[in-house]
């Protein structure tokens, strides 16, 4: 058995875990020492949207699969459903050392990147510095602050997948197979396909480099064996995500991420961007061409778009407004004092760290060429992708033709590629510099690296005045104000340029002195870890402050209001249209899920709504809402002429938190109704137009090119009522003297099955978004049950695959240890 020495083989990893643990606790100290939790805007919305789902799960022990708390109904597995991959969740908890979610994701990012660097033969104490650089990049911290826990969790496991892949290509196939399988399963469980897609680009370029190497060395058969093994690993891991992927793929077809049925370009807009992911929507957040310089100089573009210079009493802007002597003018201009002067509506700089940029360039100069080609090329791709519409010639081509690329937006997220690559190449370069030794040639190259990075910082400090420091919108503002604004922005750039220069200088001198044996290796490692941590943590705290925390017991966002209490007295099944909370505009129910915490809402908060519902809201509800507000101002609060409201069974309109702020709607159609006539259409445009303009209480709009419907009779005395309700099961009783068509105030979506007296019946789509059934004359029991195959079948595969992943991981570790013993 191989002799294990504690100091050489165990202590470095113990130190690494201890350092990562301590940094996590110190950085997030209010969580551990002040009984606070993170204040995450998106997570608050998630809590509101998932409340009904969790209540049902806790009460019944089952998954609801469908929720009526948002958007009048949508699949629950797009919000919160427990799949059969809980075995993978236990692995994550072990890796996180029981640290609380979501800050555990940062600790896991440290650990996974550390493991990857070890697999690339970077020495442990140096790998600690690289891991900290990855986990503390502002990309990760800002994402956590925003509540993008799935995205950050998915990114945290990417280095571990790369570790497994690299092990497989460097002679540790069995262990690499096990690590890749487990890491991929952990990554997929975080359910952020966009990050998976970007990582695939990294792996594809890595594979291309390996292919070229194999052809050159005539080892192509060995490469194919490794590829086959990794393909099997990914296949097993994908099984743990099979159900979710099936559900997502199905939902994508019907969501705002899919293609619209509407032919009219004018109808191609939704409440929050574009329908069917148009280029304008996909590239709404695009970096300016120079904006990636924030990787080295965080305030290159002024910093965060949420930072207003007027709050700084020492700023030129504040002094200029004070000198103006006109409070009204000062208050108006205060809204234009953003420090950020780029083109994006919302922006926070993704800072990699000045030391890491220096090391990255050092890696270009010293690392093995295969790693340089791989990591520099993917880094360039990440930057080009982040430019989005500002580099339209390339990115629009990608959007139109590259498989899957058009499914994602927020292209600045692609900078995760370069943030993944920079510490890795930098430390590979540093390792090779030590391997080559410090001679005249390496010394010259090291000085050039310092000159290229530190010198660039000095150039920006010296010639900062060459930038305009203003946006197109600010041209119309008073010149004295624009001058003050530009001066502040210039000062921010110059201050951070000099700051980055000193960090680069410190790293350069440390490497220089270490090469000349002027300091001990341990002192060098400690110093490098310290300056990287301080560099990143200080910048992170600009965007992640005490305001990002709240008391654990602070639940004021969901505090029940008198209006909530009054509506909850109504035990019937109805919907609420809340015009008071929204997003500050007071008229956008698509911007909030607080209402969903207590009620069935026609609004909600989700990144990908059902497309037809969004189109219906934009075309019908917005118009009728404006009509309602105009007539309400005249004292008329009747709802008779608002069929869009009524077909969604909107029983209450809420305009404020008080009891008197509730407007009851006695004209709502209820849970279901028989219609007297059918309007037949053959295309989506006329289907939507007719729905918006027709009396949907008397008529149903049916697209006969997709649904076949018989001629119906009408019985003015026909009745249909809801008798039993759960999110995934509804039962009605009907009575009519004639064959009729019943419309249900429920959203049409595949996976729902209907029976009449136990006999399966085809569900029709009526009024663009609702369900309808042909009901024969007489008394009948009607049942709807949600049985999506994506969950019913997919979850069994997910569960079985999860246990297989654990077997593969443990088996590969055992095999590797046994083989190592045999070699000894």
Steps between C-alpha positions, in 0.01 A plus 500: 500500500624847411648679798295806589677789662276739689697816419529425129175320420236602751591832662474712180142385441405554863643852476312559175164397649571707810588809293188462285283448807644801683469730197138393450415568863681836511358624170146403600549570871152653560354157423714331764538768767197729471216253437435644155427352159554622147253751362453367147237665283448205269483262795224707660305462180577127499364465852177667391465288187581170674293545818191317372716220361683447828176517699350222289818292529506540879130418536486196270855376454444520124623733229224728364661513152270793409450829680215747470670764709672667200390602151161332548681166498832352382708184554636493854815321392614830346496649850550246778469124469706239678632254245644159575860620509517563874798263525697759302379771738656310791835498322482878467423538871807295588717710267362819656597384851144586605544871424162669443351547156569700285839617629609135493524544122800730544676250726429223248641721222821532702523124553421400142744746344767387747447137396519596133829683548642197682399283204694739273805445726492839667652473847242510785594830665503673163165337414348661810568843349344402167191357667446820697532703181224294337260494794539865599476652152230766503313290240432241771430743783272728297312197371446383856378844604245497218365165614628304198574202722449245223744678270770536766447143617532372144822699447647371827510142368644581156865472613429157648366378165813636332710321761338169412541558127868592539566198723353279229730647236811478718508136596248478787207378295302315765526777757431758232191304396367499856578866568350613170182300561447634851600859417273511196210367705562763769520772238184394317303487824549877531285525187666784311532383140654831390812434708511141372495636146788742559705229671442273202680759287800482737501120478464497121810717454687285755397192304615659175844567648518140623396373155775699329748368755381140448528524122850645530609230748309221319299414813155544350370156620584593861320832460191327363495267802509797736227677304284188516554473875413867554195464278381217727566721806294784355224258401471363854508850648242621247268229629485684833373802308285309254165594652588867540644521150192337350275740689712803405515402134125452490434824684743691280277429200207670672688775682626843404828330409328314216374615164180701496199390295422862428595615154493871577841648599314765696359225718847363557548697819427393853481689822872465572674482169433300192296200413678191384842642593552764233848643463399818682389297801791256496761777471331755723795481740815523288844619604652799328815421302726639775290374789699176553778723635298486824658156543818691594371845602158468667409869471607522136138588416417658834399182681144394571200662330342511847770732635393866496776755548268750666516291819869585535530847655860522381410440135521771235137432412381561855700821524369621162139433598555675833640804319199507265286623789180370344357201695255416222778483238724306740229241568433457129867464406571264792336223295774542238798459734565132435868417521460245221523657155471196274208410276332236716182572695623289792866415551747389763867451400626143492841539663748213464771667708804700392734228628313234303515705179875534555532124555282432195740695278786323675331173405486610137873562514608183682236224503508204261372607160213251499361660814560850364313423178214343693450757774577813299266400218208424733570823691482695175172327417359592841585867444365505144177335610464756782508783247166377366335759276812717518674237287194406302675369189622197694242465776194534278647228281539283809144580605359401161701188426692359798298219663334603826666841524173687445344347813698721739514867587713721727803435284730666754468169687741357243782669690486196727715337229793738542458507878530121492806514274709780651610351835564162337726634225667742740603230746601259225725778374646562843570128547681488166700813584631320807569192289699699243689685769585869525743586221555787262224387265235432765592821683450699180161339438391562858588870469303517174198346676524760774540778246198381301267488803638752745594732215145486363367606840741793504394602149137508606600705804698746289262531205163452670390833358478354148160344582173693482362370834145576385213326326281612212215576740717742697576728205184699572597568863657830614871520404609588855331185627641274224851635568470419871361157420786429258757612755367260762495212254853579389617502860340160558682355199834652597473387863428139405763500225763599757357252750532216246852612413615464862348152530673395178826651624467309827446171315789569264741578784389193695572274203828679433621468860382138520696416185810652660436306821459824694185368667399149604246303291250501787532877534444538126189279505359682800566840344340400167193360677476817709521754217257307278251472786530865601488622140177315422327525837536879519349546154226245575397701803420794273209300363433263788445710812312481828189589301515152348409348836187496708396356833394137468166576657442799274208394283358845437486442124233235557330663798129442459298812427138582583413449132660155508307408812172613350544301177611189690158489664369393159551121487394461138745448214567836332781724379644836600626781278740707709576848370670626815823306562639422155844654431444854611302591190174388652370339183717198428392177669776319308758663727407356839419171671412643839129464416559130425609444860137526611281485191445357155639784292469578131852643526827373639875505455682262269770526236306295246124537508259299291516673164130505415414629846754780464358587158147497638600727784681742271223511241182470707570563867715812458239666281211409728701599809549847354131510418413401857731763652351772281144412587592458869628858505149601397348298782397201288638174645281257306662201329228401255696620197832341605479141368875439535471562875192286531615196301800476737257497792648817647279546804702772671701799377750627758623859490652524848564323831186609683165325508335786313757459222327184374264530207278188473402383153152350493519453122770230504392195301596258776692175474318374189206591274308378199517718187225550248707529183846439354715741301718292271840630391789345311803696620644631826469871414125489441463261795655758732319796340162328532571405862580861588194644325230236560258438784672185623214427739269422208752386237816294490780568252641175356785463252355225278831445321623342824184382680192332359169599660147388424206733456349561840161584634434730791296475815455828681439306822810280473722502808850383580674535834830408663456240776856395583835673460869433545774651285524187283140380520167675437153351501184662362134406476293614203138486394362601163209406279716530185843404376718798582848641524630581846791742545711470813687789656818290495810538285540259213822297519598147389504241776147569617258212447121531512222249553123528481340235722833319498532498121804681364412810300715722278581841645451791265668840521252785514539877521870475415609373844221305673379140503168387357307173478207381297242385757204281399150575625406381846674488838871424497809483718801669336855451625830660406826336612852624434718204402807635321713217362807716555450448873317168518753317280797736518518499878545122513801527269632793702480307826665184366778698333578691821578182690702373205713817517587429865593143414723619215672762718569269792601219266749717310660620823530142630644378168756782493614440857532127440703550182727748675563240772577233241757729336673537834 
